[in-house]
Amino acid sequence: MPHPYTIREIARQAGLSTATVDRVLHQRGNVREGTVREVHQAIKDLDRQQAQIRIGGRTFMIDIVMQAPERFSTAVREALEAELPALHPAVVRSRFHFRETCPPEDLVATLEKIAGRGTQGVILKAPDVPEIAAAVGGLAAAGIPVVTLVTDLPHSARLAYVGIDNRAAGATAAYLLEQWLGDRPGHVLTTVSRGSFRGEEEREMGFRSAMRLAAPHRSLAEVTDSDGLDATQYDLVRDALRRDEAIVAVYSVGGGNRATLEAFDGLGRKCAVFIAHDLDHDNTRLLRERRLSAVLHHDLRQDMRRACQLVMRAHKALPGDGPVPPSAIQVVTPFNLPPGGDAGSA
């Protein structure tokens, strides 16, 4: 693969030794297929980033570690790389560690590996479980700041949380849904990717609390543990619809919205109101097709910029700027889609 980078640059980007990268580039064998992919991915990452950064200033290597569906991790990658020119005076380079689904010990192993080889900071989206909180503590003890993104680990040693007020987002969803349903009878389905994500838990709590006040007569059904993946979401939603023929609306906390709508269609059922999160590729298309009523959106590019700036401040490269306020929640309908469509949110 032609490239202008030194072996040392590629090794740093991939988190591998220079000897391993040299073996891959010169096809000397004795290298796992997964390692070969890591080297080629590192070169692709450098290609994208090279066009967006200039030489000069202080260089920061930041690791982005996320358990999330591919549609959201892609939005995060695109948002960060679009913000690179705005992050001066520092130059930011990034390494990505994305998993759609995995046990907590896999994420812990990734965080421990990062702590061992060193980095200037970690941006983390992970379940709020004790073993991951402990791994964040290990990073902090090593002088590596951790910023949680979209979903928080409040009882960990993380530096800060960047994202929306998830309880307020859930309450907003309840308000919109009940305004649109009005006097129409029927129950509401909430879909959660996994209960161990604190952000989703808080959205659901905000939603249920607001619904109890606004519409105590409505029953709420729940689907969870799909990891927000269409492949698992479809069967879970279909089974929920079969159990409860009165479900007429959906609040999607954790995604998998194409599959949710396919389950309604497969049973010949109509979803009267559908509130979702994340203005990603799937939801933008569904909104344009009027299959979603509204998407609760926020500026993911701004969040990535804030997260990187927090890392810089931790290293005294930027002055302190006080507490980080929650990101603004925007209600996006088919009539006020941002220019260019996908904008990435969570």
C-alpha positions as a printed Julia matrix, in Angstrom:
346×3 Matrix{Float64}:
   0.0     0.0    0.0
   1.72    3.27  -1.13
   2.03    5.87   1.62
   4.24    8.81   2.66
   4.59    7.81   6.33
   7.55    6.46   8.26
   7.33    3.07   9.93
   7.53    4.87  13.28
   4.47    7.03  12.42
   2.44    4.01  11.34
   3.51    2.04  14.41
   2.43    4.87  16.7
  -0.92    5.22  14.95
  -1.58    1.47  15.09
  -0.22    1.01  18.62
   2.16   -1.7   17.37
   5.93   -2.16  17.37
   8.0    -0.85  14.46
   9.23   -4.41  13.84
   5.67   -5.68  13.41
   4.77   -2.84  11.05
   7.94   -3.48   9.05
   7.0    -7.16   8.66
   3.51   -6.23   7.46
   4.68   -3.6    4.98
   7.32   -5.88   3.5
   5.05   -8.96   3.6
   7.53  -11.04   5.57
   4.86  -13.23   7.12
   4.47  -14.47  10.72
   1.88  -11.76  11.4
  -1.75  -12.35  12.37
  -4.4   -11.31   9.87
  -5.92   -8.98  12.46
  -2.59   -7.22  12.91
  -2.25   -6.76   9.14
  -5.69   -5.1    9.14
  -4.63   -2.82  12.0
  -1.6    -1.62  10.04
  -3.63   -0.9    6.89
  -6.31    0.83   8.96
  -3.63    2.99  10.58
  -2.42    4.1    7.14
  -6.0     4.95   6.12
  -6.47    6.94   9.34
  -3.24    8.86   8.68
  -4.36    9.58   5.11
  -7.63   11.11   6.33
  -6.02   13.1    9.09
  -3.06   14.32   7.07
  -5.32   16.44   4.88
  -6.82   18.15   7.94
  -3.84   19.01  10.09
  -0.85   21.24   9.62
   2.65   20.88  10.98
   3.26   22.99  14.05
   1.9    23.32  17.52
   1.78   20.54  20.07
   0.71   17.08  18.94
  -1.77   15.05  20.98
  -2.55   11.4   20.4
  -6.08   10.64  21.65
  -7.67    7.18  21.8
 -11.41    6.88  21.15
 -12.84    3.74  22.76
 -16.5     2.96  22.13
 -19.03    0.18  22.33
 -21.7     1.33  19.88
 -23.41    0.32  16.63
 -21.33    0.97  13.54
 -23.65    3.78  12.41
 -22.81    5.8   15.53
 -19.09    5.02  15.65
 -18.88    6.17  12.02
 -20.61    9.42  12.97
 -18.11    9.94  15.8
 -15.13    9.33  13.52
 -16.49   11.74  10.89
 -17.33   14.38  13.51
 -13.85   14.26  15.04
 -12.03   14.4   11.72
 -14.21   17.3   10.57
 -13.22   19.2   13.73
  -9.45   18.66  13.48
  -8.74   22.03  11.81
 -10.57   23.83  14.64
  -8.45   22.23  17.37
  -5.36   24.39  16.92
  -3.02   25.5   18.47
  -2.63   21.79  19.14
  -2.55   19.1   16.47
  -4.69   16.06  17.3
  -4.12   12.56  16.0
  -6.57    9.82  16.91
  -6.68    6.06  17.28
 -10.07    4.33  17.13
 -11.13    1.25  19.1
 -14.72    0.44  18.15
 -16.84   -2.57  19.14
 -20.5    -3.09  18.33
 -20.88   -5.58  21.16
 -18.45   -7.12  23.61
 -18.15   -8.2   27.24
 -16.81   -5.57  29.66
 -13.53   -7.45  30.05
 -12.72   -6.79  26.38
 -13.1    -3.05  26.86
 -11.05   -3.28  30.06
  -8.28   -5.06  28.14
  -8.31   -2.29  25.54
  -8.08    0.42  28.21
  -5.27   -1.41  29.99
  -3.36   -1.77  26.73
  -3.73    1.96  26.09
  -2.52    2.73  29.62
   0.5     0.49  29.07
   1.66    2.07  25.84
   0.66    5.63  26.69
  -1.6     8.28  25.22
  -2.49   11.92  25.9
  -6.15   11.14  26.51
  -9.09    8.76  26.07
 -12.61    9.55  24.88
 -14.82    6.75  26.14
 -18.33    5.43  25.48
 -18.81    2.33  27.61
 -21.22    0.64  30.02
 -21.28    1.9   33.6
 -19.99   -1.24  35.33
 -17.42   -1.55  38.15
 -14.65   -3.16  36.11
 -14.67   -0.39  33.51
 -14.75    2.27  36.23
 -11.69    0.56  37.75
  -9.9     0.63  34.39
 -10.64    4.36  34.11
  -9.08    4.72  37.55
  -5.95    2.99  36.24
  -5.74    5.45  33.35
  -6.18    8.41  35.69
  -3.47    7.05  37.99
  -1.16    6.93  34.97
  -1.85   10.61  34.28
  -4.14    9.91  31.31
  -7.34   12.02  31.31
 -10.57   10.23  30.34
 -13.6    12.07  28.94
 -16.87   10.13  28.75
 -18.99   10.72  25.66
 -22.8    10.49  25.41
 -23.08    8.11  28.38
 -21.35    8.8   31.68
 -19.36    6.9   34.32
 -20.05    9.31  37.19
 -18.52    7.11  39.9
 -15.22    6.72  38.06
 -12.12    8.91  37.95
 -13.09   10.32  34.56
 -12.18   13.96  33.96
 -15.54   15.1   32.58
 -18.68   14.05  30.72
 -19.58   15.52  27.34
 -23.08   15.12  25.92
 -26.71   15.96  26.49
 -28.68   15.94  29.73
 -30.16   12.49  29.16
 -32.97   12.82  31.7
 -34.1    16.04  30.02
 -33.95   14.3   26.65
 -36.21   11.5   27.89
 -38.68   14.01  29.33
 -38.65   15.9   26.02
 -39.47   12.67  24.18
 -42.42   12.05  26.51
 -43.74   15.58  25.98
 -43.56   15.31  22.19
 -45.04   11.82  22.07
 -48.01   12.72  24.25
 -48.66   15.94  22.32
 -48.88   13.96  19.08
 -50.87   11.05  20.47
 -53.38   13.33  22.14
 -56.59   11.46  22.95
 -55.65    8.42  20.87
 -55.66    5.3   23.08
 -52.76    2.88  23.08
 -49.55    1.82  24.75
 -45.95    2.95  24.18
 -42.9     0.8   23.49
 -39.47    1.92  24.72
 -36.41    0.29  23.13
 -33.07    0.29  25.01
 -29.86   -1.13  23.59
 -28.49   -2.24  26.97
 -29.38   -1.25  30.51
 -25.77   -0.9   31.64
 -25.35    2.3   29.59
 -26.11    5.06  32.09
 -27.08    7.54  29.37
 -29.83    5.24  28.1
 -30.96    4.44  31.64
 -31.29    8.16  32.37
 -33.2     8.8   29.14
 -35.66    6.06  30.02
 -36.04    7.32  33.6
 -36.74   10.84  32.36
 -39.25    9.48  29.85
 -41.11    7.29  32.35
 -41.27   10.04  34.95
 -42.71   12.54  32.47
 -45.17    9.99  31.09
 -46.47    9.2   34.58
 -47.34   12.87  35.0
 -48.65   13.54  31.5
 -50.4    10.25  30.69
 -50.73    7.93  33.7
 -53.32    5.9   31.79
 -50.79    4.69  29.2
 -48.91    1.44  29.7
 -45.21    1.31  28.81
 -43.63   -1.83  27.36
 -39.88   -2.28  27.05
 -37.4    -4.02  24.75
 -33.77   -4.18  25.84
 -30.4    -5.91  25.32
 -30.39   -5.61  21.51
 -27.15   -3.55  21.53
 -29.01   -1.25  19.12
 -28.35   -3.71  16.27
 -31.03   -4.34  13.64
 -30.26   -8.06  13.59
 -31.34   -8.53  17.21
 -33.83   -5.68  17.45
 -36.3    -7.09  14.92
 -37.18  -10.28  16.82
 -37.38   -8.51  20.18
 -39.76   -5.84  18.86
 -41.88   -8.33  16.92
 -42.33  -10.43  20.08
 -43.28   -7.34  22.1
 -45.86   -6.31  19.49
 -47.35   -9.79  19.49
 -47.65   -9.72  23.27
 -49.31   -6.3   23.3
 -51.64   -5.44  20.43
 -52.3    -1.99  21.93
 -48.79   -0.62  21.24
 -49.14    2.39  18.92
 -46.03    4.47  19.58
 -42.28    4.07  20.14
 -39.59    5.93  22.05
 -36.28    4.59  20.78
 -33.62    5.17  23.43
 -30.93    2.99  21.9
 -31.45    2.7   18.13
 -32.19   -0.2   15.78
 -35.02    1.84  14.3
 -35.09    0.27  10.86
 -35.68   -3.13  12.44
 -38.35   -1.72  14.77
 -40.31   -0.33  11.82
 -39.86   -3.56   9.87
 -41.4    -5.44  12.82
 -44.45   -3.14  12.72
 -44.7    -3.58   8.94
 -44.34   -7.35   9.15
 -47.33   -7.58  11.47
 -49.39   -5.09   9.47
 -49.3    -2.63  12.37
 -48.99    1.15  12.2
 -46.69    3.18  14.44
 -48.53    6.46  15.04
 -45.64    8.31  16.75
 -41.94    7.4   16.72
 -39.38    9.49  18.65
 -35.7     8.55  18.17
 -32.18    9.7   19.0
 -29.14   10.19  16.74
 -29.29   11.97  13.4
 -27.23    9.25  11.73
 -27.5     7.86   8.19
 -30.4     5.52   9.04
 -32.44    8.03  10.98
 -31.93   10.8    8.45
 -33.37    8.59   5.75
 -36.25    7.41   7.95
 -37.05   11.0    8.88
 -37.12   12.06   5.23
 -39.44    9.13   4.5
 -41.74   10.32   7.36
 -41.26    7.0    9.18
 -39.95    8.86  12.24
 -41.9    11.69  13.86
 -38.84   13.45  15.3
 -35.2    12.87  16.19
 -33.63   14.34  19.32
 -30.34   15.67  18.02
 -27.29   17.53  19.21
 -24.08   18.73  17.63
 -21.67   15.79  17.81
 -18.91   17.82  16.19
 -19.15   20.3   19.05
 -19.0    17.43  21.55
 -15.87   15.99  19.96
 -14.26   19.43  19.93
 -15.09   19.9   23.61
 -13.75   16.45  24.5
 -10.43   17.11  22.78
 -10.15   20.54  24.37
 -10.69   19.0   27.8
  -7.78   16.66  27.16
  -5.63   19.63  26.1
  -6.6    21.53  29.24
  -5.65   18.55  31.38
  -2.16   18.87  29.89
  -2.11   22.66  30.38
  -2.1    23.3   26.63
  -5.28   25.4   26.93
  -6.55   27.56  29.81
  -9.33   26.24  32.01
 -12.86   27.22  31.04
 -15.01   26.07  33.95
 -17.55   23.21  34.01
 -18.76   21.73  30.73
 -22.47   22.51  30.17
 -24.75   19.86  28.66
 -25.12   19.94  24.89
 -28.27   21.59  23.59
 -31.08   19.21  22.61
 -32.58   19.96  19.19
 -35.9    18.53  17.98
 -35.45   17.65  14.31
 -38.45   16.88  12.09
 -38.62   16.26   8.32
 -38.99   20.02   7.91
 -35.84   21.25   9.69
 -33.17   18.7    8.8
 -29.69   20.28   8.96
 -28.11   21.1    5.59
 -26.32   18.07   4.2
 -28.47   15.57   6.09
 -26.43   13.51   8.54
 -24.92   15.51  11.34
 -24.24   12.83  13.92
 -25.66   12.86  17.42
 -26.45   10.65  20.31
